Amino acid sequence: MFTVPHFKHLLFVLTLCAAVCAAAAGPVKLYLPDAPPLTFHDYEGGNGMVGDVVLAAAARSGRLTEIIAEPWLRAQ
C-alpha cells in the first residue's frame, strides 16, 4: 500500500538536496606537494604529469579548482 510522505520527511529531503547543491558549488581544493615530475608548483610548462591530468579532468567536469601548495614533508 502506498502512503503519502509526511511534510517533515519531504522538508528534510529538500533541505538535504539544497545542502548538497550548495556544497558542490565551491571550488575543489587540490593539495599538491612539490614532487617532480608528478607535480610542480612554480613551473611555467605546467603542473607536472599528475597535476596536469587532474586539472584537465576538473576543467572538463566544469569544477573550479584551488591549488594549495604543500611542502613535501607535510604531504608525506
C-alpha positions as CSV (number, residue, x, y, z in Angstrom):
1,M,0.0,0.0,0.0
2,F,1.3,3.5,-0.9
3,T,1.5,6.0,1.9
4,V,1.8,9.8,1.5
5,P,5.1,11.0,2.9
6,H,4.8,13.3,5.8
7,F,5.6,17.0,5.4
8,K,8.6,16.6,7.8
9,H,10.2,14.0,5.6
10,L,9.7,16.0,2.4
11,L,11.2,19.1,4.1
12,F,14.2,17.0,5.2
13,V,14.8,15.7,1.7
14,L,14.6,19.2,0.2
15,T,16.9,20.6,2.8
16,L,19.4,17.8,2.2
17,C,19.3,18.4,-1.6
18,A,19.9,22.1,-1.0
19,A,22.9,21.4,1.2
20,V,24.4,19.1,-1.3
21,C,24.0,21.6,-4.1
22,A,25.5,24.4,-2.0
23,A,28.5,22.2,-1.1
24,A,29.1,21.2,-4.7
25,A,29.2,24.9,-5.8
26,G,32.5,25.7,-4.1
27,P,35.9,25.1,-5.7
28,V,37.7,21.8,-5.3
29,K,40.8,22.2,-3.1
30,L,43.9,20.4,-4.5
31,Y,46.7,19.8,-2.1
32,L,49.7,19.3,-4.3
33,P,53.2,18.6,-3.0
34,D,56.2,19.8,-4.9
35,A,57.1,16.3,-6.2
36,P,58.8,16.5,-9.6
37,P,58.0,15.1,-12.2
38,L,54.5,14.3,-10.9
39,T,53.5,17.7,-9.5
40,F,55.2,21.1,-9.8
41,H,54.4,24.4,-8.0
42,D,56.2,27.1,-9.9
43,Y,56.9,25.8,-13.4
44,E,55.8,27.7,-16.5
45,G,55.4,24.5,-18.5
46,G,52.5,23.1,-16.4
47,N,51.8,21.4,-13.1
48,G,53.5,18.1,-13.8
49,M,52.2,14.8,-15.1
50,V,49.6,14.1,-12.4
51,G,48.8,17.8,-11.8
52,D,48.0,18.5,-15.5
53,V,45.7,15.4,-15.7
54,V,43.8,16.3,-12.5
55,L,43.4,19.9,-13.6
56,A,42.2,18.8,-17.1
57,A,39.7,16.4,-15.6
58,A,38.4,19.2,-13.3
59,A,38.1,21.6,-16.2
60,R,36.1,19.0,-18.2
61,S,33.7,18.5,-15.4
62,G,33.2,22.2,-15.1
63,R,34.5,22.5,-11.5
64,L,36.6,25.3,-10.2
65,T,39.9,24.3,-8.6
66,E,42.1,25.9,-5.9
67,I,45.7,24.7,-5.8
68,I,47.1,24.6,-2.3
69,A,50.9,24.1,-2.4
70,E,52.1,21.8,0.4
71,P,55.7,21.1,1.4
72,W,57.0,17.6,0.6
73,L,57.3,16.5,4.2
74,R,53.8,17.7,5.1
75,A,52.3,15.9,2.1
76,Q,54.0,12.7,3.2
